[in-house]
Amino acid sequence: MEFQNFKTKWTLGGASGKIPDYLQSFVTGYEDQIVPMKKLPLEELRCLYSCADLFIFPSKYEGFGFPPLEAQACGCPVISSNSTVMPEILQNSVFYFSPENPAELENLLKDFLKIEIP
């Protein structure tokens, strides 16, 4: 996926506050658009979800998957992978993509960015 097509900031959640090694090849050259976040206290996490325009959950392997539900509870739209239990949990309340097909996610992002928000 080419980040320059999306003029925005991306907040990357995770416990370390660093961009994981397995994502480095995807973000090289776009570091100024990506803000890695450490694990946040619950109130700050709520604020982040509430202020976000979109939450993307690209998990390939998930036991349950609380983050998309937390984002939805804060009014944030969600795009999720269709892997494991996510369709069963989230049902028709989100947009889905195959984590094996990054073009699907890119197309969903393009569609989302066309939506006019009042």
PDB file as gemmi writes it, atoms N, CA and C in Angstrom:
CRYST1    1.000    1.000    1.000  90.00  90.00  90.00 P 1                      
ATOM      1  N   MET A   1       0.843  -1.170   0.000  1.00  0.00           N  
ATOM      2  CA  MET A   1       0.000   0.000   0.000  1.00  0.00           C  
ATOM      3  C   MET A   1       0.888   1.232   0.000  1.00  0.00           C  
ATOM      4  N   GLU A   2       0.501   2.241  -0.714  1.00  0.00           N  
ATOM      5  CA  GLU A   2       1.312   3.439  -0.823  1.00  0.00           C  
ATOM      6  C   GLU A   2       0.717   4.528   0.051  1.00  0.00           C  
ATOM      7  N   PHE A   3       1.419   4.873   1.133  1.00  0.00           N  
ATOM      8  CA  PHE A   3       0.909   5.847   2.083  1.00  0.00           C  
ATOM      9  C   PHE A   3       0.789   7.244   1.494  1.00  0.00           C  
ATOM     10  N   GLN A   4       1.592   7.575   0.475  1.00  0.00           N  
ATOM     11  CA  GLN A   4       1.516   8.931  -0.056  1.00  0.00           C  
ATOM     12  C   GLN A   4       0.155   9.196  -0.688  1.00  0.00           C  
ATOM     13  N   ASN A   5      -0.601   8.157  -0.996  1.00  0.00           N  
ATOM     14  CA  ASN A   5      -1.945   8.347  -1.528  1.00  0.00           C  
ATOM     15  C   ASN A   5      -2.920   8.811  -0.454  1.00  0.00           C  
ATOM     16  N   PHE A   6      -2.537   8.691   0.801  1.00  0.00           N  
ATOM     17  CA  PHE A   6      -3.399   9.041   1.910  1.00  0.00           C  
ATOM     18  C   PHE A   6      -2.709  10.111   2.740  1.00  0.00           C  
ATOM     19  N   LYS A   7      -3.072  11.361   2.519  1.00  0.00           N  
ATOM     20  CA  LYS A   7      -2.444  12.481   3.228  1.00  0.00           C  
ATOM     21  C   LYS A   7      -3.032  12.571   4.632  1.00  0.00           C  
ATOM     22  N   THR A   8      -2.461  11.826   5.536  1.00  0.00           N  
ATOM     23  CA  THR A   8      -2.994  11.760   6.886  1.00  0.00           C  
ATOM     24  C   THR A   8      -1.920  11.288   7.843  1.00  0.00           C  
ATOM     25  N   LYS A   9      -2.242  11.296   9.118  1.00  0.00           N  
ATOM     26  CA  LYS A   9      -1.379  10.713  10.147  1.00  0.00           C  
ATOM     27  C   LYS A   9      -1.981   9.376  10.548  1.00  0.00           C  
ATOM     28  N   TRP A  10      -1.121   8.408  10.772  1.00  0.00           N  
ATOM     29  CA  TRP A  10      -1.525   7.071  11.179  1.00  0.00           C  
ATOM     30  C   TRP A  10      -0.999   6.836  12.583  1.00  0.00           C  
ATOM     31  N   THR A  11      -1.877   6.500  13.517  1.00  0.00           N  
ATOM     32  CA  THR A  11      -1.469   6.167  14.871  1.00  0.00           C  
ATOM     33  C   THR A  11      -1.376   4.656  14.958  1.00  0.00           C  
ATOM     34  N   LEU A  12      -0.213   4.169  15.337  1.00  0.00           N  
ATOM     35  CA  LEU A  12       0.035   2.736  15.406  1.00  0.00           C  
ATOM     36  C   LEU A  12       0.081   2.323  16.868  1.00  0.00           C  
ATOM     37  N   GLY A  13      -0.935   1.584  17.309  1.00  0.00           N  
ATOM     38  CA  GLY A  13      -1.008   1.156  18.701  1.00  0.00           C  
ATOM     39  C   GLY A  13      -0.157  -0.068  18.957  1.00  0.00           C  
ATOM     40  N   GLY A  14       0.317  -0.170  20.179  1.00  0.00           N  
ATOM     41  CA  GLY A  14       1.122  -1.322  20.565  1.00  0.00           C  
ATOM     42  C   GLY A  14       1.791  -1.081  21.896  1.00  0.00           C  
ATOM     43  N   ALA A  15       2.225  -2.119  22.522  1.00  0.00           N  
ATOM     44  CA  ALA A  15       2.797  -2.015  23.860  1.00  0.00           C  
ATOM     45  C   ALA A  15       4.155  -1.328  23.885  1.00  0.00           C  
ATOM     46  N   SER A  16       4.932  -1.433  22.805  1.00  0.00           N  
ATOM     47  CA  SER A  16       6.311  -0.944  22.846  1.00  0.00           C  
ATOM     48  C   SER A  16       6.449   0.534  22.505  1.00  0.00           C  
ATOM     49  N   GLY A  17       5.508   1.080  21.748  1.00  0.00           N  
ATOM     50  CA  GLY A  17       5.641   2.454  21.297  1.00  0.00           C  
ATOM     51  C   GLY A  17       6.608   2.605  20.137  1.00  0.00           C  
ATOM     52  N   LYS A  18       6.970   1.486  19.525  1.00  0.00           N  
ATOM     53  CA  LYS A  18       7.882   1.484  18.376  1.00  0.00           C  
ATOM     54  C   LYS A  18       7.194   0.815  17.192  1.00  0.00           C  
ATOM     55  N   ILE A  19       7.702   1.082  16.009  1.00  0.00           N  
ATOM     56  CA  ILE A  19       7.202   0.389  14.827  1.00  0.00           C  
ATOM     57  C   ILE A  19       7.855  -0.990  14.800  1.00  0.00           C  
ATOM     58  N   PRO A  20       7.046  -2.075  14.835  1.00  0.00           N  
ATOM     59  CA  PRO A  20       7.621  -3.424  14.855  1.00  0.00           C  
ATOM     60  C   PRO A  20       8.458  -3.705  13.610  1.00  0.00           C  
ATOM     61  N   ASP A  21       9.445  -4.565  13.773  1.00  0.00           N  
ATOM     62  CA  ASP A  21      10.336  -4.923  12.664  1.00  0.00           C  
ATOM     63  C   ASP A  21       9.571  -5.410  11.439  1.00  0.00           C  
ATOM     64  N   TYR A  22       8.513  -6.202  11.663  1.00  0.00           N  
ATOM     65  CA  TYR A  22       7.791  -6.766  10.529  1.00  0.00           C  
ATOM     66  C   TYR A  22       7.025  -5.707   9.730  1.00  0.00           C  
ATOM     67  N   LEU A  23       6.875  -4.492  10.268  1.00  0.00           N  
ATOM     68  CA  LEU A  23       6.213  -3.412   9.533  1.00  0.00           C  
ATOM     69  C   LEU A  23       7.188  -2.414   8.921  1.00  0.00           C  
ATOM     70  N   GLN A  24       8.455  -2.523   9.268  1.00  0.00           N  
ATOM     71  CA  GLN A  24       9.439  -1.541   8.811  1.00  0.00           C  
ATOM     72  C   GLN A  24       9.451  -1.374   7.293  1.00  0.00           C  
ATOM     73  N   SER A  25       9.375  -2.469   6.566  1.00  0.00           N  
ATOM     74  CA  SER A  25       9.443  -2.362   5.105  1.00  0.00           C  
ATOM     75  C   SER A  25       8.243  -1.615   4.530  1.00  0.00           C  
ATOM     76  N   PHE A  26       7.103  -1.662   5.226  1.00  0.00           N  
ATOM     77  CA  PHE A  26       5.910  -0.971   4.743  1.00  0.00           C  
ATOM     78  C   PHE A  26       5.963   0.530   4.991  1.00  0.00           C  
ATOM     79  N   VAL A  27       6.656   0.941   6.048  1.00  0.00           N  
ATOM     80  CA  VAL A  27       6.607   2.346   6.456  1.00  0.00           C  
ATOM     81  C   VAL A  27       7.856   3.138   6.093  1.00  0.00           C  
ATOM     82  N   THR A  28       8.858   2.483   5.538  1.00  0.00           N  
ATOM     83  CA  THR A  28      10.086   3.184   5.172  1.00  0.00           C  
ATOM     84  C   THR A  28       9.763   4.321   4.208  1.00  0.00           C  
ATOM     85  N   GLY A  29      10.201   5.511   4.576  1.00  0.00           N  
ATOM     86  CA  GLY A  29       9.939   6.699   3.775  1.00  0.00           C  
ATOM     87  C   GLY A  29       8.699   7.459   4.189  1.00  0.00           C  
ATOM     88  N   TYR A  30       7.896   6.875   5.069  1.00  0.00           N  
ATOM     89  CA  TYR A  30       6.652   7.514   5.504  1.00  0.00           C  
ATOM     90  C   TYR A  30       6.622   7.719   7.020  1.00  0.00           C  
ATOM     91  N   GLU A  31       7.781   7.647   7.653  1.00  0.00           N  
ATOM     92  CA  GLU A  31       7.836   7.727   9.113  1.00  0.00           C  
ATOM     93  C   GLU A  31       7.198   9.006   9.650  1.00  0.00           C  
ATOM     94  N   ASP A  32       7.234  10.091   8.875  1.00  0.00           N  
ATOM     95  CA  ASP A  32       6.650  11.352   9.332  1.00  0.00           C  
ATOM     96  C   ASP A  32       5.124  11.299   9.383  1.00  0.00           C  
ATOM     97  N   GLN A  33       4.516  10.285   8.772  1.00  0.00           N  
ATOM     98  CA  GLN A  33       3.067  10.129   8.789  1.00  0.00           C  
ATOM     99  C   GLN A  33       2.599   9.135   9.852  1.00  0.00           C  
ATOM    100  N   ILE A  34       3.524   8.452  10.523  1.00  0.00           N  
ATOM    101  CA  ILE A  34       3.154   7.388  11.453  1.00  0.00           C  
ATOM    102  C   ILE A  34       3.577   7.762  12.864  1.00  0.00           C  
ATOM    103  N   VAL A  35       2.615   7.678  13.791  1.00  0.00           N  
ATOM    104  CA  VAL A  35       2.873   7.989  15.189  1.00  0.00           C  
ATOM    105  C   VAL A  35       2.721   6.695  15.990  1.00  0.00           C  
ATOM    106  N   PRO A  36       3.838   6.058  16.385  1.00  0.00           N  
ATOM    107  CA  PRO A  36       3.715   4.851  17.208  1.00  0.00           C  
ATOM    108  C   PRO A  36       3.334   5.235  18.636  1.00  0.00           C  
ATOM    109  N   MET A  37       2.425   4.488  19.232  1.00  0.00           N  
ATOM    110  CA  MET A  37       1.941   4.778  20.584  1.00  0.00           C  
ATOM    111  C   MET A  37       2.259   3.619  21.517  1.00  0.00           C  
ATOM    112  N   LYS A  38       2.624   3.962  22.747  1.00  0.00           N  
ATOM    113  CA  LYS A  38       2.784   2.945  23.784  1.00  0.00           C  
ATOM    114  C   LYS A  38       1.406   2.572  24.320  1.00  0.00           C  
ATOM    115  N   LYS A  39       1.377   1.560  25.149  1.00  0.00           N  
ATOM    116  CA  LYS A  39       0.135   1.191  25.811  1.00  0.00           C  
ATOM    117  C   LYS A  39      -0.334   2.396  26.617  1.00  0.00           C  
ATOM    118  N   LEU A  40      -1.605   2.757  26.458  1.00  0.00           N  
ATOM    119  CA  LEU A  40      -2.138   3.961  27.082  1.00  0.00           C  
ATOM    120  C   LEU A  40      -3.064   3.631  28.242  1.00  0.00           C  
ATOM    121  N   PRO A  41      -3.167   4.535  29.216  1.00  0.00           N  
ATOM    122  CA  PRO A  41      -4.196   4.386  30.247  1.00  0.00           C  
ATOM    123  C   PRO A  41      -5.577   4.430  29.578  1.00  0.00           C  
ATOM    124  N   LEU A  42      -6.557   3.816  30.197  1.00  0.00           N  
ATOM    125  CA  LEU A  42      -7.883   3.665  29.610  1.00  0.00           C  
ATOM    126  C   LEU A  42      -8.491   4.999  29.173  1.00  0.00           C  
ATOM    127  N   GLU A  43      -8.382   6.032  29.983  1.00  0.00           N  
ATOM    128  CA  GLU A  43      -8.988   7.319  29.631  1.00  0.00           C  
ATOM    129  C   GLU A  43      -8.335   7.924  28.385  1.00  0.00           C  
ATOM    130  N   GLU A  44      -7.025   7.808  28.275  1.00  0.00           N  
ATOM    131  CA  GLU A  44      -6.336   8.316  27.081  1.00  0.00           C  
ATOM    132  C   GLU A  44      -6.697   7.485  25.850  1.00  0.00           C  
ATOM    133  N   LEU A  45      -6.866   6.190  26.045  1.00  0.00           N  
ATOM    134  CA  LEU A  45      -7.258   5.316  24.943  1.00  0.00           C  
ATOM    135  C   LEU A  45      -8.653   5.697  24.444  1.00  0.00           C  
ATOM    136  N   ARG A  46      -9.581   5.959  25.377  1.00  0.00           N  
ATOM    137  CA  ARG A  46     -10.927   6.403  24.993  1.00  0.00           C  
ATOM    138  C   ARG A  46     -10.865   7.684  24.170  1.00  0.00           C  
ATOM    139  N   CYS A  47     -10.031   8.608  24.612  1.00  0.00           N  
ATOM    140  CA  CYS A  47      -9.884   9.878  23.901  1.00  0.00           C  
ATOM    141  C   CYS A  47      -9.335   9.642  22.494  1.00  0.00           C  
ATOM    142  N   LEU A  48      -8.351   8.779  22.379  1.00  0.00           N  
ATOM    143  CA  LEU A  48      -7.760   8.474  21.075  1.00  0.00           C  
ATOM    144  C   LEU A  48      -8.802   7.857  20.140  1.00  0.00           C  
ATOM    145  N   TYR A  49      -9.568   6.882  20.644  1.00  0.00           N  
ATOM    146  CA  TYR A  49     -10.632   6.274  19.840  1.00  0.00           C  
ATOM    147  C   TYR A  49     -11.661   7.327  19.419  1.00  0.00           C  
ATOM    148  N   SER A  50     -12.058   8.179  20.355  1.00  0.00           N  
ATOM    149  CA  SER A  50     -13.090   9.183  20.081  1.00  0.00           C  
ATOM    150  C   SER A  50     -12.644  10.213  19.056  1.00  0.00           C  
ATOM    151  N   CYS A  51     -11.368  10.519  19.034  1.00  0.00           N  
ATOM    152  CA  CYS A  51     -10.839  11.533  18.110  1.00  0.00           C  
ATOM    153  C   CYS A  51     -10.436  10.954  16.756  1.00  0.00           C  
ATOM    154  N   ALA A  52     -10.336   9.642  16.679  1.00  0.00           N  
ATOM    155  CA  ALA A  52      -9.891   9.003  15.431  1.00  0.00           C  
ATOM    156  C   ALA A  52     -10.990   9.043  14.373  1.00  0.00           C  
ATOM    157  N   ASP A  53     -10.590   9.180  13.136  1.00  0.00           N  
ATOM    158  CA  ASP A  53     -11.537   9.126  12.022  1.00  0.00           C  
ATOM    159  C   ASP A  53     -11.846   7.690  11.623  1.00  0.00           C  
ATOM    160  N   LEU A  54     -10.934   6.784  11.949  1.00  0.00           N  
ATOM    161  CA  LEU A  54     -11.075   5.397  11.519  1.00  0.00           C  
ATOM    162  C   LEU A  54     -10.164   4.514  12.365  1.00  0.00           C  
ATOM    163  N   PHE A  55     -10.626   3.296  12.655  1.00  0.00           N  
ATOM    164  CA  PHE A  55      -9.821   2.302  13.367  1.00  0.00           C  
ATOM    165  C   PHE A  55      -9.656   1.102  12.437  1.00  0.00           C  
ATOM    166  N   ILE A  56      -8.418   0.698  12.214  1.00  0.00           N  
ATOM    167  CA  ILE A  56      -8.135  -0.459  11.355  1.00  0.00           C  
ATOM    168  C   ILE A  56      -7.578  -1.577  12.218  1.00  0.00           C  
ATOM    169  N   PHE A  57      -8.173  -2.760  12.105  1.00  0.00           N  
ATOM    170  CA  PHE A  57      -7.761  -3.921  12.890  1.00  0.00           C  
ATOM    171  C   PHE A  57      -7.313  -5.018  11.926  1.00  0.00           C  
ATOM    172  N   PRO A  58      -5.998  -5.074  11.617  1.00  0.00           N  
ATOM    173  CA  PRO A  58      -5.512  -5.996  10.582  1.00  0.00           C  
ATOM    174  C   PRO A  58      -5.096  -7.377  11.080  1.00  0.00           C  
ATOM    175  N   SER A  59      -5.554  -7.778  12.244  1.00  0.00           N  
ATOM    176  CA  SER A  59      -5.093  -9.012  12.862  1.00  0.00           C  
ATOM    177  C   SER A  59      -5.347 -10.248  11.995  1.00  0.00           C  
ATOM    178  N   LYS A  60      -4.327 -11.111  11.932  1.00  0.00           N  
ATOM    179  CA  LYS A  60      -4.480 -12.402  11.253  1.00  0.00           C  
ATOM    180  C   LYS A  60      -4.938 -13.479  12.234  1.00  0.00           C  
ATOM    181  N   TYR A  61      -4.516 -13.356  13.480  1.00  0.00           N  
ATOM    182  CA  TYR A  61      -4.803 -14.376  14.490  1.00  0.00           C  
ATOM    183  C   TYR A  61      -5.322 -13.667  15.726  1.00  0.00           C  
ATOM    184  N   GLU A  62      -6.555 -13.940  16.088  1.00  0.00           N  
ATOM    185  CA  GLU A  62      -7.140 -13.234  17.216  1.00  0.00           C  
ATOM    186  C   GLU A  62      -8.024 -14.182  18.004  1.00  0.00           C  
ATOM    187  N   GLY A  63      -7.861 -14.166  19.327  1.00  0.00           N  
ATOM    188  CA  GLY A  63      -8.701 -14.986  20.179  1.00  0.00           C  
ATOM    189  C   GLY A  63     -10.083 -14.388  20.353  1.00  0.00           C  
ATOM    190  N   PHE A  64     -10.137 -13.096  20.599  1.00  0.00           N  
ATOM    191  CA  PHE A  64     -11.433 -12.422  20.714  1.00  0.00           C  
ATOM    192  C   PHE A  64     -11.416 -11.091  19.987  1.00  0.00           C  
ATOM    193  N   GLY A  65     -10.554 -10.189  20.328  1.00  0.00           N  
ATOM    194  CA  GLY A  65     -10.460  -8.927  19.601  1.00  0.00           C  
ATOM    195  C   GLY A  65     -11.255  -7.796  20.208  1.00  0.00           C  
ATOM    196  N   PHE A  66     -10.858  -7.352  21.393  1.00  0.00           N  
ATOM    197  CA  PHE A  66     -11.536  -6.234  22.048  1.00  0.00           C  
ATOM    198  C   PHE A  66     -11.334  -4.876  21.367  1.00  0.00           C  
ATOM    199  N   PRO A  67     -10.163  -4.562  20.812  1.00  0.00           N  
ATOM    200  CA  PRO A  67      -9.951  -3.206  20.290  1.00  0.00           C  
ATOM    201  C   PRO A  67     -11.007  -2.700  19.304  1.00  0.00           C  
ATOM    202  N   PRO A  68     -11.489  -3.500  18.342  1.00  0.00           N  
ATOM    203  CA  PRO A  68     -12.524  -2.953  17.457  1.00  0.00           C  
ATOM    204  C   PRO A  68     -13.820  -2.627  18.201  1.00  0.00           C  
ATOM    205  N   LEU A  69     -14.150  -3.433  19.193  1.00  0.00           N  
ATOM    206  CA  LEU A  69     -15.347  -3.157  19.992  1.00  0.00           C  
ATOM    207  C   LEU A  69     -15.170  -1.889  20.813  1.00  0.00           C  
ATOM    208  N   GLU A  70     -13.974  -1.702  21.368  1.00  0.00           N  
ATOM    209  CA  GLU A  70     -13.689  -0.481  22.122  1.00  0.00           C  
ATOM    210  C   GLU A  70     -13.797   0.741  21.216  1.00  0.00           C  
ATOM    211  N   ALA A  71     -13.249   0.642  20.019  1.00  0.00           N  
ATOM    212  CA  ALA A  71     -13.318   1.762  19.071  1.00  0.00           C  
ATOM    213  C   ALA A  71     -14.768   2.079  18.722  1.00  0.00           C  
ATOM    214  N   GLN A  72     -15.560   1.053  18.449  1.00  0.00           N  
ATOM    215  CA  GLN A  72     -16.970   1.268  18.127  1.00  0.00           C  
ATOM    216  C   GLN A  72     -17.716   1.903  19.295  1.00  0.00           C  
ATOM    217  N   ALA A  73     -17.412   1.471  20.506  1.00  0.00           N  
ATOM    218  CA  ALA A  73     -18.074   2.031  21.688  1.00  0.00           C  
ATOM    219  C   ALA A  73     -17.795   3.523  21.832  1.00  0.00           C  
ATOM    220  N   CYS A  74     -16.695   3.982  21.255  1.00  0.00           N  
ATOM    221  CA  CYS A  74     -16.330   5.404  21.302  1.00  0.00           C  
ATOM    222  C   CYS A  74     -16.762   6.144  20.036  1.00  0.00           C  
ATOM    223  N   GLY A  75     -17.529   5.475  19.184  1.00  0.00           N  
ATOM    224  CA  GLY A  75     -18.061   6.115  17.993  1.00  0.00           C  
ATOM    225  C   GLY A  75     -17.138   6.136  16.795  1.00  0.00           C  
ATOM    226  N   CYS A  76     -16.108   5.319  16.820  1.00  0.00           N  
ATOM    227  CA  CYS A  76     -15.137   5.306  15.727  1.00  0.00           C  
ATOM    228  C   CYS A  76     -15.491   4.208  14.719  1.00  0.00           C  
ATOM    229  N   PRO A  77     -15.574   4.530  13.427  1.00  0.00           N  
ATOM    230  CA  PRO A  77     -15.816   3.493  12.427  1.00  0.00           C  
ATOM    231  C   PRO A  77     -14.635   2.525  12.350  1.00  0.00           C  
ATOM    232  N   VAL A  78     -14.929   1.278  11.976  1.00  0.00           N  
ATOM    233  CA  VAL A  78     -13.915   0.217  12.009  1.00  0.00           C  
ATOM    234  C   VAL A  78     -13.813  -0.492  10.661  1.00  0.00           C  
ATOM    235  N   ILE A  79     -12.574  -0.751  10.261  1.00  0.00           N  
ATOM    236  CA  ILE A  79     -12.259  -1.676   9.175  1.00  0.00           C  
ATOM    237  C   ILE A  79     -11.467  -2.806   9.827  1.00  0.00           C  
ATOM    238  N   SER A  80     -11.913  -4.044   9.634  1.00  0.00           N  
ATOM    239  CA  SER A  80     -11.282  -5.187  10.301  1.00  0.00           C  
ATOM    240  C   SER A  80     -10.929  -6.281   9.300  1.00  0.00           C  
ATOM    241  N   SER A  81      -9.913  -7.055   9.664  1.00  0.00           N  
ATOM    242  CA  SER A  81      -9.634  -8.257   8.881  1.00  0.00           C  
ATOM    243  C   SER A  81     -10.809  -9.214   9.054  1.00  0.00           C  
ATOM    244  N   ASN A  82     -10.989 -10.077   8.083  1.00  0.00           N  
ATOM    245  CA  ASN A  82     -12.071 -11.057   8.160  1.00  0.00           C  
ATOM    246  C   ASN A  82     -11.569 -12.389   8.707  1.00  0.00           C  
ATOM    247  N   SER A  83     -10.457 -12.351   9.422  1.00  0.00           N  
ATOM    248  CA  SER A  83      -9.858 -13.590   9.918  1.00  0.00           C  
ATOM    249  C   SER A  83     -10.459 -14.017  11.249  1.00  0.00           C  
ATOM    250  N   THR A  84     -10.292 -15.241  11.533  1.00  0.00           N  
ATOM    251  CA  THR A  84     -10.706 -15.919  12.768  1.00  0.00           C  
ATOM    252  C   THR A  84     -12.116 -15.517  13.178  1.00  0.00           C  
ATOM    253  N   VAL A  85     -12.279 -15.008  14.394  1.00  0.00           N  
ATOM    254  CA  VAL A  85     -13.612 -14.772  14.950  1.00  0.00           C  
ATOM    255  C   VAL A  85     -14.178 -13.385  14.668  1.00  0.00           C  
ATOM    256  N   MET A  86     -13.435 -12.526  13.984  1.00  0.00           N  
ATOM    257  CA  MET A  86     -13.879 -11.139  13.837  1.00  0.00           C  
ATOM    258  C   MET A  86     -15.253 -11.003  13.170  1.00  0.00           C  
ATOM    259  N   PRO A  87     -15.564 -11.692  12.069  1.00  0.00           N  
ATOM    260  CA  PRO A  87     -16.906 -11.558  11.492  1.00  0.00           C  
ATOM    261  C   PRO A  87     -18.012 -12.025  12.445  1.00  0.00           C  
ATOM    262  N   GLU A  88     -17.715 -13.031  13.256  1.00  0.00           N  
ATOM    263  CA  GLU A  88     -18.708 -13.513  14.216  1.00  0.00           C  
ATOM    264  C   GLU A  88     -18.960 -12.474  15.303  1.00  0.00           C  
ATOM    265  N   ILE A  89     -17.912 -11.815  15.758  1.00  0.00           N  
ATOM    266  CA  ILE A  89     -18.040 -10.825  16.828  1.00  0.00           C  
ATOM    267  C   ILE A  89     -18.628  -9.515  16.308  1.00  0.00           C  
ATOM    268  N   LEU A  90     -18.083  -9.015  15.221  1.00  0.00           N  
ATOM    269  CA  LEU A  90     -18.445  -7.682  14.733  1.00  0.00           C  
ATOM    270  C   LEU A  90     -19.624  -7.698  13.763  1.00  0.00           C  
ATOM    271  N   GLN A  91     -19.928  -8.847  13.224  1.00  0.00           N  
ATOM    272  CA  GLN A  91     -21.032  -9.061  12.289  1.00  0.00           C  
ATOM    273  C   GLN A  91     -21.049  -8.007  11.184  1.00  0.00           C  
ATOM    274  N   ASN A  92     -22.170  -7.342  10.967  1.00  0.00           N  
ATOM    275  CA  ASN A  92     -22.301  -6.388   9.858  1.00  0.00           C  
ATOM    276  C   ASN A  92     -22.014  -4.947  10.265  1.00  0.00           C  
ATOM    277  N   SER A  93     -21.330  -4.751  11.372  1.00  0.00           N  
ATOM    278  CA  SER A  93     -21.124  -3.388  11.880  1.00  0.00           C  
ATOM    279  C   SER A  93     -19.831  -2.741  11.395  1.00  0.00           C  
ATOM    280  N   VAL A  94     -19.019  -3.474  10.615  1.00  0.00           N  
ATOM    281  CA  VAL A  94     -17.732  -2.949  10.147  1.00  0.00           C  
ATOM    282  C   VAL A  94     -17.526  -3.334   8.680  1.00  0.00           C  
ATOM    283  N   PHE A  95     -16.467  -2.797   8.100  1.00  0.00           N  
ATOM    284  CA  PHE A  95     -16.040  -3.198   6.761  1.00  0.00           C  
ATOM    285  C   PHE A  95     -14.919  -4.213   6.925  1.00  0.00           C  
ATOM    286  N   TYR A  96     -14.906  -5.248   6.090  1.00  0.00           N  
ATOM    287  CA  TYR A  96     -13.917  -6.322   6.213  1.00  0.00           C  
ATOM    288  C   TYR A  96     -12.974  -6.377   5.013  1.00  0.00           C  
ATOM    289  N   PHE A  97     -11.772  -6.883   5.279  1.00  0.00           N  
ATOM    290  CA  PHE A  97     -10.804  -7.158   4.223  1.00  0.00           C  
ATOM    291  C   PHE A  97     -10.040  -8.414   4.605  1.00  0.00           C  
ATOM    292  N   SER A  98      -9.474  -9.067   3.605  1.00  0.00           N  
ATOM    293  CA  SER A  98      -8.627 -10.228   3.852  1.00  0.00           C  
ATOM    294  C   SER A  98      -7.220  -9.742   4.187  1.00  0.00           C  
ATOM    295  N   PRO A  99      -6.654 -10.180   5.317  1.00  0.00           N  
ATOM    296  CA  PRO A  99      -5.291  -9.750   5.643  1.00  0.00           C  
ATOM    297  C   PRO A  99      -4.256 -10.287   4.655  1.00  0.00           C  
ATOM    298  N   GLU A 100      -4.655 -11.239   3.838  1.00  0.00           N  
ATOM    299  CA  GLU A 100      -3.760 -11.782   2.815  1.00  0.00           C  
ATOM    300  C   GLU A 100      -3.792 -10.947   1.529  1.00  0.00           C  
ATOM    301  N   ASN A 101      -4.702  -9.963   1.484  1.00  0.00           N  
ATOM    302  CA  ASN A 101      -4.868  -9.167   0.268  1.00  0.00           C  
ATOM    303  C   ASN A 101      -4.838  -7.667   0.607  1.00  0.00           C  
ATOM    304  N   PRO A 102      -3.660  -7.063   0.696  1.00  0.00           N  
ATOM    305  CA  PRO A 102      -3.551  -5.649   1.063  1.00  0.00           C  
ATOM    306  C   PRO A 102      -4.308  -4.712   0.123  1.00  0.00           C  
ATOM    307  N   ALA A 103      -4.529  -5.116  -1.121  1.00  0.00           N  
ATOM    308  CA  ALA A 103      -5.276  -4.266  -2.061  1.00  0.00           C  
ATOM    309  C   ALA A 103      -6.715  -4.059  -1.592  1.00  0.00           C  
ATOM    310  N   GLU A 104      -7.292  -5.056  -0.929  1.00  0.00           N  
ATOM    311  CA  GLU A 104      -8.647  -4.902  -0.387  1.00  0.00           C  
ATOM    312  C   GLU A 104      -8.677  -3.781   0.648  1.00  0.00           C  
ATOM    313  N   LEU A 105      -7.686  -3.763   1.531  1.00  0.00           N  
ATOM    314  CA  LEU A 105      -7.620  -2.704   2.538  1.00  0.00           C  
ATOM    315  C   LEU A 105      -7.414  -1.353   1.866  1.00  0.00           C  
ATOM    316  N   GLU A 106      -6.539  -1.301   0.896  1.00  0.00           N  
ATOM    317  CA  GLU A 106      -6.290  -0.042   0.189  1.00  0.00           C  
ATOM    318  C   GLU A 106      -7.572   0.477  -0.463  1.00  0.00           C  
ATOM    319  N   ASN A 107      -8.350  -0.403  -1.080  1.00  0.00           N  
ATOM    320  CA  ASN A 107      -9.608   0.009  -1.706  1.00  0.00           C  
ATOM    321  C   ASN A 107     -10.619   0.492  -0.676  1.00  0.00           C  
ATOM    322  N   LEU A 108     -10.691  -0.181   0.468  1.00  0.00           N  
ATOM    323  CA  LEU A 108     -11.587   0.276   1.532  1.00  0.00           C  
ATOM    324  C   LEU A 108     -11.179   1.656   2.031  1.00  0.00           C  
ATOM    325  N   LEU A 109      -9.881   1.879   2.181  1.00  0.00           N  
ATOM    326  CA  LEU A 109      -9.409   3.192   2.624  1.00  0.00           C  
ATOM    327  C   LEU A 109      -9.754   4.270   1.600  1.00  0.00           C  
ATOM    328  N   LYS A 110      -9.578   3.972   0.340  1.00  0.00           N  
ATOM    329  CA  LYS A 110      -9.939   4.936  -0.707  1.00  0.00           C  
ATOM    330  C   LYS A 110     -11.430   5.258  -0.644  1.00  0.00           C  
ATOM    331  N   ASP A 111     -12.262   4.228  -0.473  1.00  0.00           N  
ATOM    332  CA  ASP A 111     -13.707   4.448  -0.363  1.00  0.00           C  
ATOM    333  C   ASP A 111     -14.039   5.269   0.875  1.00  0.00           C  
ATOM    334  N   PHE A 112     -13.407   4.953   1.984  1.00  0.00           N  
ATOM    335  CA  PHE A 112     -13.674   5.670   3.228  1.00  0.00           C  
ATOM    336  C   PHE A 112     -13.309   7.144   3.091  1.00  0.00           C  
ATOM    337  N   LEU A 113     -12.200   7.433   2.446  1.00  0.00           N  
ATOM    338  CA  LEU A 113     -11.747   8.814   2.310  1.00  0.00           C  
ATOM    339  C   LEU A 113     -12.637   9.632   1.375  1.00  0.00           C  
ATOM    340  N   LYS A 114     -13.476   8.977   0.594  1.00  0.00           N  
ATOM    341  CA  LYS A 114     -14.418   9.685  -0.279  1.00  0.00           C  
ATOM    342  C   LYS A 114     -15.683  10.111   0.462  1.00  0.00           C  
ATOM    343  N   ILE A 115     -15.926   9.526   1.630  1.00  0.00           N  
ATOM    344  CA  ILE A 115     -17.141   9.823   2.386  1.00  0.00           C  
ATOM    345  C   ILE A 115     -17.053  11.241   2.939  1.00  0.00           C  
ATOM    346  N   GLU A 116     -18.095  12.016   2.710  1.00  0.00           N  
ATOM    347  CA  GLU A 116     -18.141  13.361   3.277  1.00  0.00           C  
ATOM    348  C   GLU A 116     -18.734  13.274   4.669  1.00  0.00           C  
ATOM    349  N   ILE A 117     -17.983  13.756   5.641  1.00  0.00           N  
ATOM    350  CA  ILE A 117     -18.434  13.725   7.027  1.00  0.00           C  
ATOM    351  C   ILE A 117     -19.026  15.089   7.358  1.00  0.00           C  
ATOM    352  N   PRO A 118     -20.286  15.117   7.807  1.00  0.00           N  
ATOM    353  CA  PRO A 118     -20.944  16.409   8.087  1.00  0.00           C  
ATOM    354  C   PRO A 118     -20.310  17.152   9.244  1.00  0.00           C  
TER     355      PRO A 118                                                      
END                                                                             
